Amino acid sequence: MDVKGRLREPMQGCFSYDILCNQRYEEAFQYLPYCTPERNDYIIDGDDDEDNDGMQSDLVRLILNLAFLPEDKAKNFRFDPVTYKALKKPMSKDARASIARRKDEAIEDEIKHRMETNIATALFNRS
């Protein structure tokens, strides 16, 4: 139990959790997903550069994921338009393929874990 007397249970059965998929957090952080049609039309920022309107929303995701960067990269990360534009450069085909492979491996691991859990549960329930 935690200090307030609530049960503390770890999240299980989920190989990743994206807090911004929860609409409450999306609204609380004033986050507009990249896939929102005409997203920049909804974002008002304080400058005349129309190319960086999505920056404030993208920074929300970057900040939430900052903890997963290697410490040296996190400490040296700069929150400025130059860094933002560099991050927006298109990825190479090799980089996209590498990410896709890692996602596929993570999904395969999750399926394997669920199958093992289901088998163990079925065996336990037979006893």
C-alpha positions as CSV (number, residue, x, y, z in Angstrom):
1,M,0.0,0.0,0.0
2,D,1.1,3.6,-0.6
3,V,1.0,6.5,1.8
4,K,-2.7,7.2,1.2
5,G,-3.7,3.5,1.8
6,R,-4.3,2.6,-1.9
7,L,-3.1,-0.7,-3.2
8,R,-0.1,-0.4,-5.5
9,E,-0.1,-2.9,-8.3
10,P,2.3,-2.8,-11.2
11,M,0.9,-2.6,-14.7
12,Q,1.1,-6.0,-16.3
13,G,0.4,-7.5,-19.7
14,C,1.2,-4.4,-21.6
15,F,4.6,-4.2,-23.4
16,S,4.3,-0.4,-23.8
17,Y,2.0,2.4,-22.5
18,D,1.5,5.6,-24.2
19,I,0.0,8.1,-21.7
20,L,-1.0,10.4,-24.5
21,C,-3.4,7.8,-25.9
22,N,-5.6,8.5,-22.8
23,Q,-7.8,11.4,-23.8
24,R,-7.7,12.9,-20.3
25,Y,-3.9,13.3,-20.5
26,E,-4.1,14.4,-24.1
27,E,-6.4,17.3,-23.0
28,A,-4.5,18.0,-19.8
29,F,-1.2,18.4,-21.7
30,Q,-3.0,20.2,-24.6
31,Y,-1.5,17.7,-27.0
32,L,-2.6,17.3,-30.6
33,P,-1.4,14.1,-32.2
34,Y,0.7,14.4,-35.3
35,C,-2.0,12.5,-37.2
36,T,-4.7,15.2,-36.5
37,P,-5.8,16.5,-39.9
38,E,-4.6,20.1,-40.4
39,R,-3.1,20.1,-36.9
40,N,-1.2,23.3,-37.3
41,D,-4.5,25.2,-37.9
42,Y,-5.5,24.4,-34.3
43,I,-2.1,25.4,-32.7
44,I,-1.4,29.1,-31.9
45,D,2.1,30.0,-30.9
46,G,3.9,33.3,-30.3
47,D,5.8,33.7,-33.5
48,D,5.3,34.2,-37.2
49,D,7.1,31.0,-38.3
50,E,4.3,28.7,-39.5
51,D,6.6,25.7,-39.9
52,N,7.0,25.3,-36.1
53,D,3.4,25.5,-35.0
54,G,3.4,21.8,-34.1
55,M,6.5,22.2,-32.0
56,Q,4.7,22.9,-28.8
57,S,2.6,19.7,-29.2
58,D,5.6,17.6,-30.3
59,L,7.6,18.9,-27.3
60,V,4.9,17.4,-25.0
61,R,5.7,13.9,-26.4
62,L,9.4,14.5,-26.3
63,I,9.4,15.6,-22.7
64,L,7.3,12.6,-21.6
65,N,9.8,10.3,-23.3
66,L,12.9,12.2,-22.2
67,A,13.4,9.7,-19.4
68,F,14.0,6.9,-21.9
69,L,16.9,8.6,-23.6
70,P,20.4,7.7,-22.5
71,E,21.4,10.1,-19.7
72,D,24.1,11.9,-21.7
73,K,21.7,12.6,-24.6
74,A,18.9,13.7,-22.2
75,K,21.3,16.1,-20.4
76,N,22.4,17.6,-23.6
77,F,19.0,17.8,-25.3
78,R,18.1,21.4,-26.3
79,F,14.6,22.6,-26.5
80,D,14.9,25.1,-29.4
81,P,13.7,25.5,-33.0
82,V,17.0,24.3,-34.5
83,T,16.9,21.0,-32.6
84,Y,13.2,20.6,-33.5
85,K,13.8,21.1,-37.2
86,A,16.6,18.6,-37.1
87,L,14.3,16.0,-35.4
88,K,11.7,16.5,-38.2
89,K,14.1,15.5,-40.9
90,P,12.8,12.4,-42.7
91,M,14.3,9.1,-41.5
92,S,16.2,6.9,-43.9
93,K,14.7,3.7,-45.1
94,D,17.2,1.7,-43.0
95,A,16.1,3.6,-39.8
96,R,12.4,3.0,-40.6
97,A,13.0,-0.7,-41.2
98,S,15.0,-1.0,-38.0
99,I,12.1,0.6,-36.0
100,A,9.6,-1.7,-37.7
101,R,11.7,-4.8,-36.9
102,R,11.9,-3.7,-33.2
103,K,8.2,-3.2,-33.1
104,D,7.6,-6.6,-34.7
105,E,9.9,-8.2,-32.2
106,A,8.1,-6.5,-29.3
107,I,4.7,-7.6,-30.6
108,E,6.0,-11.2,-31.0
109,D,7.4,-11.1,-27.4
110,E,4.0,-9.8,-26.1
111,I,2.1,-12.6,-28.0
112,K,4.5,-15.2,-26.6
113,H,4.1,-13.8,-23.1
114,R,0.3,-13.8,-23.4
115,M,0.3,-17.4,-24.7
116,E,2.5,-18.6,-21.9
117,T,0.3,-16.7,-19.4
118,N,-2.8,-18.3,-20.8
119,I,-1.3,-21.8,-20.8
120,A,-0.2,-21.3,-17.2
121,T,-3.6,-20.0,-16.2
122,A,-5.3,-22.9,-17.9
123,L,-3.1,-25.4,-16.1
124,F,-3.6,-23.7,-12.8
125,N,-7.4,-23.7,-13.2
126,R,-7.3,-27.5,-14.0
127,S,-5.8,-28.3,-10.6
